[in-house]
Every structure is written in structure tokens, then in C-alpha cells.
Amino acid sequence: MAVAENTNRSVFGIHGVTGMLIATVLLLSILAFLTMWGIKVQQASATKAYDPTPITSNLENVKADSKDNAKFAFVDAK
């Protein structure tokens, strides 16, 4: 039984150069999105500084095992 030659080849097919370019553009767009998102988060964190007052103001009321500890937990900046 002879092996048939694959004559259905294409350099610019989805598995060739075109596929490589699609993968590269996709990865670069994901990188750009995550970079911009990280910059926005960093800018938001820089302008809305964290206020540790609810935690450090009155630690005497914090019990070792109590549901009331939620009011002393970290809260997002407003």
C-alpha cells in the first residue's frame, strides 16, 4: 500500500503563517488589555488611598471568635 502525498498544502492556511499571525495578534491584544486594566487599577488605588482607621481605631472589642469582627474587616476605598 503506497502512501499518498499530501497535495493540499498551503503556507498561508490557518495552520501556517495566517494562524501564527492570528495567535500573535490575539496574545498582543490580551497583553494590551491586561496592561491597561492594571494601569487603571493602580491609578484608582493611588487616588483613593486606603484608610486603616476602622481596624486600628478600637481593637479591644475584637474577639477571637465572633461574627462582630466583620465591622473591623478591611473595606474597599470609597
mmCIF file of the N, C-alpha and C atoms, coordinates in Angstrom:
data_MODEL
# 
_entry.id   MODEL 
# 
loop_
_atom_site.group_PDB 
_atom_site.id 
_atom_site.type_symbol 
_atom_site.label_atom_id 
_atom_site.label_alt_id 
_atom_site.label_comp_id 
_atom_site.label_asym_id 
_atom_site.label_entity_id 
_atom_site.label_seq_id 
_atom_site.pdbx_PDB_ins_code 
_atom_site.Cartn_x 
_atom_site.Cartn_y 
_atom_site.Cartn_z 
_atom_site.occupancy 
_atom_site.B_iso_or_equiv 
_atom_site.pdbx_formal_charge 
_atom_site.auth_seq_id 
_atom_site.auth_comp_id 
_atom_site.auth_asym_id 
_atom_site.auth_atom_id 
_atom_site.pdbx_PDB_model_num 
ATOM 1   N N  . MET A 1 1  ? 0.847   -1.182 0.000  1.00 0.00 ? 1  MET A N  1 
ATOM 2   C CA . MET A 1 1  ? 0.000   0.000  0.000  1.00 0.00 ? 1  MET A CA 1 
ATOM 3   C C  . MET A 1 1  ? 0.889   1.241  0.000  1.00 0.00 ? 1  MET A C  1 
ATOM 4   N N  . ALA A 1 2  ? 0.758   2.082  -0.972 1.00 0.00 ? 2  ALA A N  1 
ATOM 5   C CA . ALA A 1 2  ? 1.580   3.282  -1.116 1.00 0.00 ? 2  ALA A CA 1 
ATOM 6   C C  . ALA A 1 2  ? 0.955   4.435  -0.337 1.00 0.00 ? 2  ALA A C  1 
ATOM 7   N N  . VAL A 1 3  ? 1.814   5.247  0.226  1.00 0.00 ? 3  VAL A N  1 
ATOM 8   C CA . VAL A 1 3  ? 1.358   6.422  0.967  1.00 0.00 ? 3  VAL A CA 1 
ATOM 9   C C  . VAL A 1 3  ? 1.149   7.554  -0.020 1.00 0.00 ? 3  VAL A C  1 
ATOM 10  N N  . ALA A 1 4  ? -0.017  8.161  0.026  1.00 0.00 ? 4  ALA A N  1 
ATOM 11  C CA . ALA A 1 4  ? -0.325  9.251  -0.904 1.00 0.00 ? 4  ALA A CA 1 
ATOM 12  C C  . ALA A 1 4  ? 0.280   10.552 -0.382 1.00 0.00 ? 4  ALA A C  1 
ATOM 13  N N  . GLU A 1 5  ? 0.797   11.331 -1.298 1.00 0.00 ? 5  GLU A N  1 
ATOM 14  C CA . GLU A 1 5  ? 1.387   12.604 -0.927 1.00 0.00 ? 5  GLU A CA 1 
ATOM 15  C C  . GLU A 1 5  ? 0.285   13.629 -0.661 1.00 0.00 ? 5  GLU A C  1 
ATOM 16  N N  . ASN A 1 6  ? 0.501   14.430 0.354  1.00 0.00 ? 6  ASN A N  1 
ATOM 17  C CA . ASN A 1 6  ? -0.466  15.469 0.696  1.00 0.00 ? 6  ASN A CA 1 
ATOM 18  C C  . ASN A 1 6  ? -0.267  16.654 -0.246 1.00 0.00 ? 6  ASN A C  1 
ATOM 19  N N  . THR A 1 7  ? -1.149  16.788 -1.192 1.00 0.00 ? 7  THR A N  1 
ATOM 20  C CA . THR A 1 7  ? -1.042  17.894 -2.151 1.00 0.00 ? 7  THR A CA 1 
ATOM 21  C C  . THR A 1 7  ? -1.934  19.065 -1.753 1.00 0.00 ? 7  THR A C  1 
ATOM 22  N N  . ASN A 1 8  ? -2.549  18.977 -0.612 1.00 0.00 ? 8  ASN A N  1 
ATOM 23  C CA . ASN A 1 8  ? -3.478  20.007 -0.149 1.00 0.00 ? 8  ASN A CA 1 
ATOM 24  C C  . ASN A 1 8  ? -2.778  20.904 0.874  1.00 0.00 ? 8  ASN A C  1 
ATOM 25  N N  . ARG A 1 9  ? -1.581  21.382 0.548  1.00 0.00 ? 9  ARG A N  1 
ATOM 26  C CA . ARG A 1 9  ? -0.795  22.196 1.470  1.00 0.00 ? 9  ARG A CA 1 
ATOM 27  C C  . ARG A 1 9  ? -0.918  23.663 1.114  1.00 0.00 ? 9  ARG A C  1 
ATOM 28  N N  . SER A 1 10 ? -0.828  24.506 2.141  1.00 0.00 ? 10 SER A N  1 
ATOM 29  C CA . SER A 1 10 ? -0.888  25.942 1.915  1.00 0.00 ? 10 SER A CA 1 
ATOM 30  C C  . SER A 1 10 ? -0.074  26.651 2.996  1.00 0.00 ? 10 SER A C  1 
ATOM 31  N N  . VAL A 1 11 ? 0.852   27.489 2.572  1.00 0.00 ? 11 VAL A N  1 
ATOM 32  C CA . VAL A 1 11 ? 1.678   28.232 3.532  1.00 0.00 ? 11 VAL A CA 1 
ATOM 33  C C  . VAL A 1 11 ? 0.834   29.242 4.292  1.00 0.00 ? 11 VAL A C  1 
ATOM 34  N N  . PHE A 1 12 ? -0.160  29.812 3.620  1.00 0.00 ? 12 PHE A N  1 
ATOM 35  C CA . PHE A 1 12 ? -0.981  30.847 4.242  1.00 0.00 ? 12 PHE A CA 1 
ATOM 36  C C  . PHE A 1 12 ? -2.286  30.281 4.796  1.00 0.00 ? 12 PHE A C  1 
ATOM 37  N N  . GLY A 1 13 ? -2.352  29.003 5.041  1.00 0.00 ? 13 GLY A N  1 
ATOM 38  C CA . GLY A 1 13 ? -3.539  28.390 5.637  1.00 0.00 ? 13 GLY A CA 1 
ATOM 39  C C  . GLY A 1 13 ? -3.623  28.728 7.117  1.00 0.00 ? 13 GLY A C  1 
ATOM 40  N N  . ILE A 1 14 ? -4.682  28.305 7.775  1.00 0.00 ? 14 ILE A N  1 
ATOM 41  C CA . ILE A 1 14 ? -4.905  28.627 9.181  1.00 0.00 ? 14 ILE A CA 1 
ATOM 42  C C  . ILE A 1 14 ? -3.842  27.991 10.074 1.00 0.00 ? 14 ILE A C  1 
ATOM 43  N N  . HIS A 1 15 ? -3.184  26.935 9.601  1.00 0.00 ? 15 HIS A N  1 
ATOM 44  C CA . HIS A 1 15 ? -2.131  26.299 10.384 1.00 0.00 ? 15 HIS A CA 1 
ATOM 45  C C  . HIS A 1 15 ? -0.754  26.825 10.019 1.00 0.00 ? 15 HIS A C  1 
ATOM 46  N N  . GLY A 1 16 ? -0.673  27.750 9.091  1.00 0.00 ? 16 GLY A N  1 
ATOM 47  C CA . GLY A 1 16 ? 0.609   28.274 8.636  1.00 0.00 ? 16 GLY A CA 1 
ATOM 48  C C  . GLY A 1 16 ? 0.834   29.682 9.151  1.00 0.00 ? 16 GLY A C  1 
ATOM 49  N N  . VAL A 1 17 ? 1.239   30.553 8.242  1.00 0.00 ? 17 VAL A N  1 
ATOM 50  C CA . VAL A 1 17 ? 1.572   31.932 8.589  1.00 0.00 ? 17 VAL A CA 1 
ATOM 51  C C  . VAL A 1 17 ? 0.354   32.673 9.125  1.00 0.00 ? 17 VAL A C  1 
ATOM 52  N N  . THR A 1 18 ? -0.791  32.464 8.526  1.00 0.00 ? 18 THR A N  1 
ATOM 53  C CA . THR A 1 18 ? -2.007  33.151 8.974  1.00 0.00 ? 18 THR A CA 1 
ATOM 54  C C  . THR A 1 18 ? -2.365  32.758 10.407 1.00 0.00 ? 18 THR A C  1 
ATOM 55  N N  . GLY A 1 19 ? -2.264  31.485 10.708 1.00 0.00 ? 19 GLY A N  1 
ATOM 56  C CA . GLY A 1 19 ? -2.549  31.034 12.072 1.00 0.00 ? 19 GLY A CA 1 
ATOM 57  C C  . GLY A 1 19 ? -1.581  31.615 13.080 1.00 0.00 ? 19 GLY A C  1 
ATOM 58  N N  . MET A 1 20 ? -0.311  31.702 12.698 1.00 0.00 ? 20 MET A N  1 
ATOM 59  C CA . MET A 1 20 ? 0.689   32.299 13.578 1.00 0.00 ? 20 MET A CA 1 
ATOM 60  C C  . MET A 1 20 ? 0.384   33.778 13.810 1.00 0.00 ? 20 MET A C  1 
ATOM 61  N N  . LEU A 1 21 ? -0.006  34.483 12.752 1.00 0.00 ? 21 LEU A N  1 
ATOM 62  C CA . LEU A 1 21 ? -0.331  35.904 12.898 1.00 0.00 ? 21 LEU A CA 1 
ATOM 63  C C  . LEU A 1 21 ? -1.577  36.110 13.751 1.00 0.00 ? 21 LEU A C  1 
ATOM 64  N N  . ILE A 1 22 ? -2.576  35.264 13.579 1.00 0.00 ? 22 ILE A N  1 
ATOM 65  C CA . ILE A 1 22 ? -3.784  35.371 14.400 1.00 0.00 ? 22 ILE A CA 1 
ATOM 66  C C  . ILE A 1 22 ? -3.449  35.144 15.869 1.00 0.00 ? 22 ILE A C  1 
ATOM 67  N N  . ALA A 1 23 ? -2.642  34.131 16.158 1.00 0.00 ? 23 ALA A N  1 
ATOM 68  C CA . ALA A 1 23 ? -2.255  33.848 17.543 1.00 0.00 ? 23 ALA A CA 1 
ATOM 69  C C  . ALA A 1 23 ? -1.441  34.992 18.133 1.00 0.00 ? 23 ALA A C  1 
ATOM 70  N N  . THR A 1 24 ? -0.537  35.566 17.343 1.00 0.00 ? 24 THR A N  1 
ATOM 71  C CA . THR A 1 24 ? 0.297   36.671 17.825 1.00 0.00 ? 24 THR A CA 1 
ATOM 72  C C  . THR A 1 24 ? -0.543  37.900 18.116 1.00 0.00 ? 24 THR A C  1 
ATOM 73  N N  . VAL A 1 25 ? -1.453  38.247 17.211 1.00 0.00 ? 25 VAL A N  1 
ATOM 74  C CA . VAL A 1 25 ? -2.324  39.407 17.428 1.00 0.00 ? 25 VAL A CA 1 
ATOM 75  C C  . VAL A 1 25 ? -3.222  39.181 18.638 1.00 0.00 ? 25 VAL A C  1 
ATOM 76  N N  . LEU A 1 26 ? -3.729  37.984 18.800 1.00 0.00 ? 26 LEU A N  1 
ATOM 77  C CA . LEU A 1 26 ? -4.573  37.679 19.954 1.00 0.00 ? 26 LEU A CA 1 
ATOM 78  C C  . LEU A 1 26 ? -3.798  37.835 21.258 1.00 0.00 ? 26 LEU A C  1 
ATOM 79  N N  . LEU A 1 27 ? -2.599  37.289 21.316 1.00 0.00 ? 27 LEU A N  1 
ATOM 80  C CA . LEU A 1 27 ? -1.798  37.400 22.536 1.00 0.00 ? 27 LEU A CA 1 
ATOM 81  C C  . LEU A 1 27 ? -1.394  38.846 22.822 1.00 0.00 ? 27 LEU A C  1 
ATOM 82  N N  . LEU A 1 28 ? -1.058  39.603 21.778 1.00 0.00 ? 28 LEU A N  1 
ATOM 83  C CA . LEU A 1 28 ? -0.704  41.009 21.992 1.00 0.00 ? 28 LEU A CA 1 
ATOM 84  C C  . LEU A 1 28 ? -1.899  41.837 22.448 1.00 0.00 ? 28 LEU A C  1 
ATOM 85  N N  . SER A 1 29 ? -3.093  41.527 21.942 1.00 0.00 ? 29 SER A N  1 
ATOM 86  C CA . SER A 1 29 ? -4.283  42.264 22.380 1.00 0.00 ? 29 SER A CA 1 
ATOM 87  C C  . SER A 1 29 ? -4.626  41.915 23.833 1.00 0.00 ? 29 SER A C  1 
ATOM 88  N N  . ILE A 1 30 ? -4.443  40.665 24.226 1.00 0.00 ? 30 ILE A N  1 
ATOM 89  C CA . ILE A 1 30 ? -4.664  40.296 25.634 1.00 0.00 ? 30 ILE A CA 1 
ATOM 90  C C  . ILE A 1 30 ? -3.655  41.015 26.522 1.00 0.00 ? 30 ILE A C  1 
ATOM 91  N N  . LEU A 1 31 ? -2.402  41.078 26.092 1.00 0.00 ? 31 LEU A N  1 
ATOM 92  C CA . LEU A 1 31 ? -1.373  41.788 26.850 1.00 0.00 ? 31 LEU A CA 1 
ATOM 93  C C  . LEU A 1 31 ? -1.701  43.269 26.992 1.00 0.00 ? 31 LEU A C  1 
ATOM 94  N N  . ALA A 1 32 ? -2.152  43.894 25.909 1.00 0.00 ? 32 ALA A N  1 
ATOM 95  C CA . ALA A 1 32 ? -2.506  45.318 25.953 1.00 0.00 ? 32 ALA A CA 1 
ATOM 96  C C  . ALA A 1 32 ? -3.690  45.551 26.891 1.00 0.00 ? 32 ALA A C  1 
ATOM 97  N N  . PHE A 1 33 ? -4.701  44.681 26.825 1.00 0.00 ? 33 PHE A N  1 
ATOM 98  C CA . PHE A 1 33 ? -5.864  44.830 27.693 1.00 0.00 ? 33 PHE A CA 1 
ATOM 99  C C  . PHE A 1 33 ? -5.471  44.707 29.161 1.00 0.00 ? 33 PHE A C  1 
ATOM 100 N N  . LEU A 1 34 ? -4.695  43.690 29.505 1.00 0.00 ? 34 LEU A N  1 
ATOM 101 C CA . LEU A 1 34 ? -4.311  43.498 30.901 1.00 0.00 ? 34 LEU A CA 1 
ATOM 102 C C  . LEU A 1 34 ? -3.402  44.616 31.398 1.00 0.00 ? 34 LEU A C  1 
ATOM 103 N N  . THR A 1 35 ? -2.555  45.144 30.519 1.00 0.00 ? 35 THR A N  1 
ATOM 104 C CA . THR A 1 35 ? -1.693  46.261 30.902 1.00 0.00 ? 35 THR A CA 1 
ATOM 105 C C  . THR A 1 35 ? -2.518  47.504 31.202 1.00 0.00 ? 35 THR A C  1 
ATOM 106 N N  . MET A 1 36 ? -3.470  47.815 30.317 1.00 0.00 ? 36 MET A N  1 
ATOM 107 C CA . MET A 1 36 ? -4.310  48.997 30.542 1.00 0.00 ? 36 MET A CA 1 
ATOM 108 C C  . MET A 1 36 ? -5.181  48.832 31.791 1.00 0.00 ? 36 MET A C  1 
ATOM 109 N N  . TRP A 1 37 ? -5.686  47.628 31.996 1.00 0.00 ? 37 TRP A N  1 
ATOM 110 C CA . TRP A 1 37 ? -6.502  47.365 33.180 1.00 0.00 ? 37 TRP A CA 1 
ATOM 111 C C  . TRP A 1 37 ? -5.668  47.540 34.450 1.00 0.00 ? 37 TRP A C  1 
ATOM 112 N N  . GLY A 1 38 ? -4.437  47.049 34.436 1.00 0.00 ? 38 GLY A N  1 
ATOM 113 C CA . GLY A 1 38 ? -3.557  47.193 35.588 1.00 0.00 ? 38 GLY A CA 1 
ATOM 114 C C  . GLY A 1 38 ? -3.219  48.650 35.866 1.00 0.00 ? 38 GLY A C  1 
ATOM 115 N N  . ILE A 1 39 ? -3.016  49.433 34.804 1.00 0.00 ? 39 ILE A N  1 
ATOM 116 C CA . ILE A 1 39 ? -2.719  50.856 34.985 1.00 0.00 ? 39 ILE A CA 1 
ATOM 117 C C  . ILE A 1 39 ? -3.920  51.570 35.588 1.00 0.00 ? 39 ILE A C  1 
ATOM 118 N N  . LYS A 1 40 ? -5.128  51.242 35.125 1.00 0.00 ? 40 LYS A N  1 
ATOM 119 C CA . LYS A 1 40 ? -6.334  51.873 35.675 1.00 0.00 ? 40 LYS A CA 1 
ATOM 120 C C  . LYS A 1 40 ? -6.523  51.520 37.144 1.00 0.00 ? 40 LYS A C  1 
ATOM 121 N N  . VAL A 1 41 ? -6.281  50.266 37.505 1.00 0.00 ? 41 VAL A N  1 
ATOM 122 C CA . VAL A 1 41 ? -6.412  49.849 38.905 1.00 0.00 ? 41 VAL A CA 1 
ATOM 123 C C  . VAL A 1 41 ? -5.383  50.559 39.767 1.00 0.00 ? 41 VAL A C  1 
ATOM 124 N N  . GLN A 1 42 ? -4.168  50.698 39.260 1.00 0.00 ? 42 GLN A N  1 
ATOM 125 C CA . GLN A 1 42 ? -3.120  51.367 40.014 1.00 0.00 ? 42 GLN A CA 1 
ATOM 126 C C  . GLN A 1 42 ? -3.445  52.846 40.200 1.00 0.00 ? 42 GLN A C  1 
ATOM 127 N N  . GLN A 1 43 ? -3.968  53.492 39.152 1.00 0.00 ? 43 GLN A N  1 
ATOM 128 C CA . GLN A 1 43 ? -4.331  54.903 39.274 1.00 0.00 ? 43 GLN A CA 1 
ATOM 129 C C  . GLN A 1 43 ? -5.486  55.086 40.250 1.00 0.00 ? 43 GLN A C  1 
ATOM 130 N N  . ALA A 1 44 ? -6.459  54.179 40.214 1.00 0.00 ? 44 ALA A N  1 
ATOM 131 C CA . ALA A 1 44 ? -7.579  54.278 41.148 1.00 0.00 ? 44 ALA A CA 1 
ATOM 132 C C  . ALA A 1 44 ? -7.115  54.069 42.583 1.00 0.00 ? 44 ALA A C  1 
ATOM 133 N N  . SER A 1 45 ? -6.183  53.163 42.783 1.00 0.00 ? 45 SER A N  1 
ATOM 134 C CA . SER A 1 45 ? -5.667  52.919 44.130 1.00 0.00 ? 45 SER A CA 1 
ATOM 135 C C  . SER A 1 45 ? -4.833  54.093 44.620 1.00 0.00 ? 45 SER A C  1 
ATOM 136 N N  . ALA A 1 46 ? -4.159  54.776 43.721 1.00 0.00 ? 46 ALA A N  1 
ATOM 137 C CA . ALA A 1 46 ? -3.325  55.906 44.113 1.00 0.00 ? 46 ALA A CA 1 
ATOM 138 C C  . ALA A 1 46 ? -4.169  57.114 44.489 1.00 0.00 ? 46 ALA A C  1 
ATOM 139 N N  . THR A 1 47 ? -5.323  57.295 43.844 1.00 0.00 ? 47 THR A N  1 
ATOM 140 C CA . THR A 1 47 ? -6.153  58.457 44.145 1.00 0.00 ? 47 THR A CA 1 
ATOM 141 C C  . THR A 1 47 ? -7.101  58.212 45.309 1.00 0.00 ? 47 THR A C  1 
ATOM 142 N N  . LYS A 1 48 ? -7.426  56.955 45.588 1.00 0.00 ? 48 LYS A N  1 
ATOM 143 C CA . LYS A 1 48 ? -8.313  56.629 46.714 1.00 0.00 ? 48 LYS A CA 1 
ATOM 144 C C  . LYS A 1 48 ? -7.524  55.796 47.708 1.00 0.00 ? 48 LYS A C  1 
ATOM 145 N N  . ALA A 1 49 ? -6.754  56.476 48.518 1.00 0.00 ? 49 ALA A N  1 
ATOM 146 C CA . ALA A 1 49 ? -5.880  55.771 49.456 1.00 0.00 ? 49 ALA A CA 1 
ATOM 147 C C  . ALA A 1 49 ? -6.697  55.010 50.494 1.00 0.00 ? 49 ALA A C  1 
ATOM 148 N N  . TYR A 1 50 ? -6.122  53.927 50.979 1.00 0.00 ? 50 TYR A N  1 
ATOM 149 C CA . TYR A 1 50 ? -6.796  53.092 51.969 1.00 0.00 ? 50 TYR A CA 1 
ATOM 150 C C  . TYR A 1 50 ? -6.765  53.768 53.331 1.00 0.00 ? 50 TYR A C  1 
ATOM 151 N N  . ASP A 1 51 ? -7.872  53.729 54.038 1.00 0.00 ? 51 ASP A N  1 
ATOM 152 C CA . ASP A 1 51 ? -7.976  54.311 55.374 1.00 0.00 ? 51 ASP A CA 1 
ATOM 153 C C  . ASP A 1 51 ? -8.043  53.186 56.400 1.00 0.00 ? 51 ASP A C  1 
ATOM 154 N N  . PRO A 1 52 ? -6.987  52.943 57.163 1.00 0.00 ? 52 PRO A N  1 
ATOM 155 C CA . PRO A 1 52 ? -6.995  51.834 58.126 1.00 0.00 ? 52 PRO A CA 1 
ATOM 156 C C  . PRO A 1 52 ? -7.678  52.166 59.443 1.00 0.00 ? 52 PRO A C  1 
ATOM 157 N N  . THR A 1 53 ? -8.335  53.316 59.558 1.00 0.00 ? 53 THR A N  1 
ATOM 158 C CA . THR A 1 53 ? -8.942  53.737 60.813 1.00 0.00 ? 53 THR A CA 1 
ATOM 159 C C  . THR A 1 53 ? -9.955  52.729 61.389 1.00 0.00 ? 53 THR A C  1 
ATOM 160 N N  . PRO A 1 54 ? -10.846 52.121 60.581 1.00 0.00 ? 54 PRO A N  1 
ATOM 161 C CA . PRO A 1 54 ? -11.789 51.176 61.190 1.00 0.00 ? 54 PRO A CA 1 
ATOM 162 C C  . PRO A 1 54 ? -11.114 49.986 61.872 1.00 0.00 ? 54 PRO A C  1 
ATOM 163 N N  . ILE A 1 55 ? -9.921  49.638 61.445 1.00 0.00 ? 55 ILE A N  1 
ATOM 164 C CA . ILE A 1 55 ? -9.243  48.479 62.032 1.00 0.00 ? 55 ILE A CA 1 
ATOM 165 C C  . ILE A 1 55 ? -8.416  48.891 63.236 1.00 0.00 ? 55 ILE A C  1 
ATOM 166 N N  . THR A 1 56 ? -7.662  49.969 63.102 1.00 0.00 ? 56 THR A N  1 
ATOM 167 C CA . THR A 1 56 ? -6.732  50.348 64.159 1.00 0.00 ? 56 THR A CA 1 
ATOM 168 C C  . THR A 1 56 ? -7.357  51.236 65.224 1.00 0.00 ? 56 THR A C  1 
ATOM 169 N N  . SER A 1 57 ? -8.597  51.675 65.037 1.00 0.00 ? 57 SER A N  1 
ATOM 170 C CA . SER A 1 57 ? -9.183  52.608 65.991 1.00 0.00 ? 57 SER A CA 1 
ATOM 171 C C  . SER A 1 57 ? -9.540  51.946 67.320 1.00 0.00 ? 57 SER A C  1 
ATOM 172 N N  . ASN A 1 58 ? -10.097 50.737 67.282 1.00 0.00 ? 58 ASN A N  1 
ATOM 173 C CA . ASN A 1 58 ? -10.567 50.137 68.520 1.00 0.00 ? 58 ASN A CA 1 
ATOM 174 C C  . ASN A 1 58 ? -10.446 48.618 68.429 1.00 0.00 ? 58 ASN A C  1 
ATOM 175 N N  . LEU A 1 59 ? -9.263  48.100 68.682 1.00 0.00 ? 59 LEU A N  1 
ATOM 176 C CA . LEU A 1 59 ? -9.043  46.664 68.588 1.00 0.00 ? 59 LEU A CA 1 
ATOM 177 C C  . LEU A 1 59 ? -9.383  45.920 69.881 1.00 0.00 ? 59 LEU A C  1 
ATOM 178 N N  . GLU A 1 60 ? -9.725  46.639 70.911 1.00 0.00 ? 60 GLU A N  1 
ATOM 179 C CA . GLU A 1 60 ? -10.065 45.974 72.171 1.00 0.00 ? 60 GLU A CA 1 
ATOM 180 C C  . GLU A 1 60 ? -11.378 45.203 72.066 1.00 0.00 ? 60 GLU A C  1 
ATOM 181 N N  . ASN A 1 61 ? -12.267 45.618 71.162 1.00 0.00 ? 61 ASN A N  1 
ATOM 182 C CA . ASN A 1 61 ? -13.569 44.967 71.024 1.00 0.00 ? 61 ASN A CA 1 
ATOM 183 C C  . ASN A 1 61 ? -13.535 43.735 70.119 1.00 0.00 ? 61 ASN A C  1 
ATOM 184 N N  . VAL A 1 62 ? -12.411 43.485 69.487 1.00 0.00 ? 62 VAL A N  1 
ATOM 185 C CA . VAL A 1 62 ? -12.314 42.346 68.576 1.00 0.00 ? 62 VAL A CA 1 
ATOM 186 C C  . VAL A 1 62 ? -12.094 41.079 69.387 1.00 0.00 ? 62 VAL A C  1 
ATOM 187 N N  . LYS A 1 63 ? -13.019 40.132 69.270 1.00 0.00 ? 63 LYS A N  1 
ATOM 188 C CA . LYS A 1 63 ? -12.920 38.858 69.986 1.00 0.00 ? 63 LYS A CA 1 
ATOM 189 C C  . LYS A 1 63 ? -12.264 37.827 69.065 1.00 0.00 ? 63 LYS A C  1 
ATOM 190 N N  . ALA A 1 64 ? -11.743 36.771 69.644 1.00 0.00 ? 64 ALA A N  1 
ATOM 191 C CA . ALA A 1 64 ? -11.039 35.757 68.859 1.00 0.00 ? 64 ALA A CA 1 
ATOM 192 C C  . ALA A 1 64 ? -11.982 35.029 67.914 1.00 0.00 ? 64 ALA A C  1 
ATOM 193 N N  . ASP A 1 65 ? -13.210 34.769 68.331 1.00 0.00 ? 65 ASP A N  1 
ATOM 194 C CA . ASP A 1 65 ? -14.154 34.018 67.503 1.00 0.00 ? 65 ASP A CA 1 
ATOM 195 C C  . ASP A 1 65 ? -15.526 34.673 67.624 1.00 0.00 ? 65 ASP A C  1 
ATOM 196 N N  . SER A 1 66 ? -15.767 35.676 66.784 1.00 0.00 ? 66 SER A N  1 
ATOM 197 C CA . SER A 1 66 ? -17.016 36.420 66.874 1.00 0.00 ? 66 SER A CA 1 
ATOM 198 C C  . SER A 1 66 ? -17.450 36.875 65.486 1.00 0.00 ? 66 SER A C  1 
ATOM 199 N N  . LYS A 1 67 ? -18.757 36.876 65.257 1.00 0.00 ? 67 LYS A N  1 
ATOM 200 C CA . LYS A 1 67 ? -19.292 37.373 63.987 1.00 0.00 ? 67 LYS A CA 1 
ATOM 201 C C  . LYS A 1 67 ? -19.260 38.893 63.915 1.00 0.00 ? 67 LYS A C  1 
ATOM 202 N N  . ASP A 1 68 ? -19.072 39.543 65.034 1.00 0.00 ? 68 ASP A N  1 
ATOM 203 C CA . ASP A 1 68 ? -18.991 41.002 65.055 1.00 0.00 ? 68 ASP A CA 1 
ATOM 204 C C  . ASP A 1 68 ? -17.673 41.517 64.486 1.00 0.00 ? 68 ASP A C  1 
ATOM 205 N N  . ASN A 1 69 ? -16.736 40.619 64.229 1.00 0.00 ? 69 ASN A N  1 
ATOM 206 C CA . ASN A 1 69 ? -15.448 41.041 63.676 1.00 0.00 ? 69 ASN A CA 1 
ATOM 207 C C  . ASN A 1 69 ? -15.592 41.580 62.252 1.00 0.00 ? 69 ASN A C  1 
ATOM 208 N N  . ALA A 1 70 ? -16.716 41.359 61.606 1.00 0.00 ? 70 ALA A N  1 
ATOM 209 C CA . ALA A 1 70 ? -16.912 41.838 60.238 1.00 0.00 ? 70 ALA A CA 1 
ATOM 210 C C  . ALA A 1 70 ? -16.857 43.350 60.157 1.00 0.00 ? 70 ALA A C  1 
ATOM 211 N N  . LYS A 1 71 ? -17.272 44.035 61.203 1.00 0.00 ? 71 LYS A N  1 
ATOM 212 C CA . LYS A 1 71 ? -17.240 45.501 61.165 1.00 0.00 ? 71 LYS A CA 1 
ATOM 213 C C  . LYS A 1 71 ? -15.816 46.046 61.318 1.00 0.00 ? 71 LYS A C  1 
ATOM 214 N N  . PHE A 1 72 ? -14.872 45.192 61.693 1.00 0.00 ? 72 PHE A N  1 
ATOM 215 C CA . PHE A 1 72 ? -13.484 45.605 61.791 1.00 0.00 ? 72 PHE A CA 1 
ATOM 216 C C  . PHE A 1 72 ? -12.662 45.135 60.592 1.00 0.00 ? 72 PHE A C  1 
ATOM 217 N N  . ALA A 1 73 ? -13.297 44.478 59.631 1.00 0.00 ? 73 ALA A N  1 
ATOM 218 C CA . ALA A 1 73 ? -12.588 43.921 58.493 1.00 0.00 ? 73 ALA A CA 1 
ATOM 219 C C  . ALA A 1 73 ? -12.209 45.020 57.501 1.00 0.00 ? 73 ALA A C  1 
ATOM 220 N N  . PHE A 1 74 ? -11.315 44.671 56.580 1.00 0.00 ? 74 PHE A N  1 
ATOM 221 C CA . PHE A 1 74 ? -10.909 45.620 55.542 1.00 0.00 ? 74 PHE A CA 1 
ATOM 222 C C  . PHE A 1 74 ? -12.102 45.948 54.643 1.00 0.00 ? 74 PHE A C  1 
ATOM 223 N N  . VAL A 1 75 ? -12.281 47.215 54.351 1.00 0.00 ? 75 VAL A N  1 
ATOM 224 C CA . VAL A 1 75 ? -13.365 47.675 53.493 1.00 0.00 ? 75 VAL A CA 1 
ATOM 225 C C  . VAL A 1 75 ? -12.728 48.400 52.314 1.00 0.00 ? 75 VAL A C  1 
ATOM 226 N N  . ASP A 1 76 ? -13.292 48.217 51.124 1.00 0.00 ? 76 ASP A N  1 
ATOM 227 C CA . ASP A 1 76 ? -12.766 48.877 49.937 1.00 0.00 ? 76 ASP A CA 1 
ATOM 228 C C  . ASP A 1 76 ? -12.843 50.390 50.079 1.00 0.00 ? 76 ASP A C  1 
ATOM 229 N N  . ALA A 1 77 ? -11.921 51.077 49.446 1.00 0.00 ? 77 ALA A N  1 
ATOM 230 C CA . ALA A 1 77 ? -11.929 52.536 49.446 1.00 0.00 ? 77 ALA A CA 1 
ATOM 231 C C  . ALA A 1 77 ? -13.151 53.031 48.697 1.00 0.00 ? 77 ALA A C  1 
ATOM 232 N N  . LYS A 1 78 ? -13.686 54.126 49.153 1.00 0.00 ? 78 LYS A N  1 
ATOM 233 C CA . LYS A 1 78 ? -14.907 54.655 48.553 1.00 0.00 ? 78 LYS A CA 1 
ATOM 234 C C  . LYS A 1 78 ? -14.609 55.832 47.662 1.00 0.00 ? 78 LYS A C  1 
# 
